[in-house]
């Protein structure tokens, strides 16, 4: 498989539709969406609840297949990857950030990040050193030995972002990453994600209903009823 798409896009959706139920003839969640996302971009999928944001993220990650159209991930059609290849892509090239963080509460902050590194093939002292480096990068090294249960919402999201980039992946997918945070914390988080995209030459795709995030995005995809209502490029 190619390392990158020949056109430079990490994600390329071509006339993608997704229906659920009744053997694909039921509810339409995504309708005829074409969109590409590249390195160095923060792409914001903006829309109200039920607009198709999360379904679109799930398609982008190759977790579900489209009913119609093509989803290209790192230059290859998702259907062309074997299950093993998709697992390796998620372990090494994709990072996920969730609204509710999904940190493992029985592990310390450091152990949560080390676990992702082990899945990516980094073990032993190398994994611990890299995890500590990531915690320093996000100014949370002092939380290393704490349980996620002892963290504030903002601290949890910083840990979640550090975990998402631990495998060195080029593509970060974030579903409502600011929804559980206070206003000021949410803006700090989206600024961190923008910096990861620009300075780290990653592609960061964020789904949100929060219009305040528009000013941080390179590309804003406004969704309604599963379709693109408007596409704004801010670069």
matplotlib code that plots the C-alpha trace (Angstrom):
import matplotlib.pyplot as plt

x = [0.0, 1.2, 2.4, 0.4, -2.1, -0.5, -2.6, -1.3, -4.7, -4.8, -8.6, -10.5, -14.3, -15.8, -19.6, -20.0, -23.4, -24.2, -27.6, -28.5, -31.1, -33.2, -30.1, -28.8, -32.2, -33.2, -32.2, -29.7, -27.0, -24.6, -25.7, -23.3, -20.4, -17.1, -14.3, -10.5, -8.3, -4.5, -1.4, -1.1, -4.8, -7.4, -10.7, -13.8, -17.0, -19.6, -23.3, -26.1, -26.8, -28.0, -26.2, -24.0, -20.7, -19.9, -20.9, -18.6, -15.7, -16.4, -16.3, -13.0, -11.4, -12.5, -14.6, -17.7, -18.0, -20.1, -23.3, -22.3, -19.1, -15.5, -13.5, -9.7, -7.6, -3.9, -4.3, -6.1, -9.7, -10.8, -12.3, -9.0, -7.3, -7.4, -8.6, -5.0, -3.9, -6.7, -5.7, -2.1, -3.1, -5.2, -2.3, 0.4, -1.1, -4.4, -5.2, -8.6, -9.9, -13.4, -15.9, -15.8, -12.1, -12.3, -9.2, -8.7, -9.5, -7.6, -4.4, -2.3, -2.0, 1.5, 0.2, -2.6, -0.1, 2.4, -0.4, -0.9, 2.8, 3.0, 0.2, 2.4, 5.4, 7.3, 8.1, 10.1, 12.0, 11.6, 7.8, 8.1, 10.5, 8.3, 5.2, 7.0, 8.1, 4.5, 3.3, 5.9, 4.8, 1.3, 2.6, 1.0, 4.0, 3.1, 0.0, 2.0, 1.1, -2.5, -5.6, -7.8, -10.5, -8.4, -8.2, -10.2, -12.0, -9.3, -6.5, -8.3, -8.6, -4.9, -4.0, -6.4, -4.6, -1.2, -2.5, -3.9, -0.5, 1.5, 1.8, 3.1, 0.1, -0.4, -4.2, -6.0, -9.8, -11.6, -15.3, -16.7, -13.3, -14.5, -18.0, -17.3, -15.1, -15.6, -15.5, -11.9, -10.6, -12.3, -10.6, -7.3, -7.8, -8.7, -5.7, -3.5, -5.1, -4.5, -0.8, -0.5, -1.8, 0.4, 3.6, 3.4, 2.3, -0.6, -4.2, -6.6, -10.4, -12.7, -16.4, -18.3, -21.4, -19.5, -19.3, -16.5, -14.1, -14.5, -11.7, -9.2, -10.0, -8.3, -11.4, -15.0, -17.5, -21.0, -23.2, -27.0, -29.1, -26.0, -25.1, -22.6, -24.4, -21.4, -17.6, -15.3, -11.5, -9.7, -6.1]
y = [0.0, 3.5, 5.6, 8.6, 9.4, 10.5, 13.7, 14.4, 13.8, 11.6, 11.3, 11.5, 11.0, 10.6, 11.0, 9.1, 8.1, 6.0, 4.4, 2.4, -0.3, -2.4, -3.7, -0.2, 1.1, 2.7, 6.0, 8.1, 9.4, 10.8, 11.9, 12.4, 13.9, 14.7, 16.0, 15.8, 16.4, 16.8, 17.2, 20.6, 21.2, 21.4, 20.5, 21.3, 19.4, 21.8, 21.0, 20.3, 17.0, 14.6, 16.3, 13.3, 14.5, 11.3, 9.0, 11.0, 10.6, 6.9, 6.5, 8.5, 6.1, 3.1, 1.8, 1.4, 1.2, 3.6, 2.5, 4.4, 6.1, 5.7, 6.4, 6.7, 6.5, 7.3, 6.9, 3.5, 2.7, 1.5, -1.7, -2.7, -3.0, -6.3, -6.3, -6.7, -3.7, -1.5, -2.6, -1.6, 1.8, 2.5, 1.4, 3.4, 6.2, 7.2, 8.9, 9.3, 11.9, 11.4, 13.8, 11.7, 11.1, 7.2, 7.1, 3.8, 4.7, 1.7, 2.9, 6.0, 8.9, 7.7, 4.1, 5.2, 6.7, 3.8, 1.4, 3.1, 3.2, -0.6, -1.2, 0.9, -1.4, 0.8, -1.1, -1.0, 2.1, 3.6, 3.7, 5.3, 7.9, 8.8, 9.0, 11.4, 13.5, 13.8, 14.7, 17.5, 18.7, 19.3, 20.6, 17.7, 15.7, 16.4, 14.3, 11.1, 9.0, 10.2, 8.2, 9.8, 9.9, 12.6, 14.9, 18.0, 17.9, 20.0, 17.8, 14.7, 16.2, 17.1, 13.5, 12.3, 14.5, 13.3, 9.7, 10.4, 11.4, 8.9, 6.5, 9.3, 9.1, 11.6, 11.7, 12.8, 12.3, 14.2, 13.8, 16.8, 17.3, 20.5, 19.6, 18.5, 21.5, 25.0, 27.7, 28.8, 25.2, 24.3, 27.1, 26.1, 22.5, 23.6, 25.8, 22.8, 20.8, 23.5, 23.7, 19.9, 20.2, 23.1, 22.5, 18.7, 18.5, 16.3, 16.3, 17.0, 16.4, 17.8, 17.3, 19.9, 21.9, 24.8, 27.8, 29.4, 26.9, 28.2, 30.8, 28.0, 25.9, 25.8, 24.3, 24.4, 21.8, 22.8, 19.8, 19.5, 16.3, 14.3, 16.6, 19.4, 22.7, 24.9, 24.5, 27.3, 27.3, 29.7, 29.0]
z = [0.0, -0.7, 2.3, 1.1, -1.6, -4.8, -4.6, -1.1, 0.7, 3.8, 3.4, 0.1, 0.1, -3.4, -3.6, -0.3, 1.1, 4.1, 5.0, 8.1, 8.4, 6.0, 4.2, 3.4, 2.3, 5.6, 7.2, 5.3, 7.6, 4.9, 1.4, -1.5, 0.3, -1.5, 0.7, 1.0, 4.0, 3.8, 6.0, 7.8, 8.0, 10.7, 9.2, 11.1, 10.5, 11.9, 12.4, 14.9, 16.5, 13.8, 11.0, 10.3, 11.9, 13.8, 11.0, 8.7, 11.2, 11.4, 7.6, 7.5, 10.0, 8.0, 10.9, 8.6, 4.8, 2.7, 1.0, -2.1, -3.2, -2.2, 0.9, 0.3, 3.4, 2.9, -0.8, -0.9, -1.0, 2.4, 1.0, -0.5, 3.0, 4.8, 8.4, 9.5, 7.5, 8.9, 12.4, 11.7, 10.3, 13.5, 15.7, 13.8, 11.8, 13.4, 16.7, 18.2, 20.7, 22.2, 23.9, 27.1, 26.9, 27.4, 29.5, 31.4, 35.0, 36.5, 34.9, 35.7, 33.3, 32.3, 31.8, 29.6, 27.2, 27.5, 26.5, 23.2, 22.6, 23.2, 20.6, 18.2, 18.9, 21.4, 24.6, 27.8, 28.9, 25.4, 25.9, 29.3, 28.1, 25.1, 27.3, 29.7, 26.7, 25.5, 29.0, 29.1, 25.7, 27.1, 30.5, 32.4, 33.5, 37.1, 36.6, 35.5, 38.5, 39.0, 38.1, 35.5, 38.3, 40.0, 37.0, 35.9, 32.6, 31.0, 32.3, 31.0, 27.5, 27.5, 28.4, 25.7, 23.1, 24.2, 23.9, 20.5, 19.1, 21.0, 18.0, 15.8, 13.5, 10.8, 11.1, 14.3, 14.4, 17.2, 18.0, 20.0, 21.8, 23.5, 24.4, 28.0, 28.7, 30.0, 27.4, 28.0, 28.3, 25.0, 23.1, 24.6, 23.4, 19.8, 19.7, 20.8, 18.0, 15.4, 16.5, 16.1, 12.5, 11.5, 13.4, 13.3, 9.7, 10.7, 9.5, 12.3, 11.7, 14.4, 14.6, 16.6, 17.0, 18.5, 16.1, 18.1, 16.7, 13.1, 13.5, 14.3, 11.2, 7.9, 6.3, 7.6, 6.4, 7.4, 7.6, 7.7, 7.4, 6.3, 3.4, 2.9, 3.2, 2.7, 2.4, 3.6, 3.0, 5.4, 4.3]

ax = plt.figure().add_subplot(projection="3d")
ax.plot(x, y, z, "-o")
ax.set_aspect("equal")
plt.show()
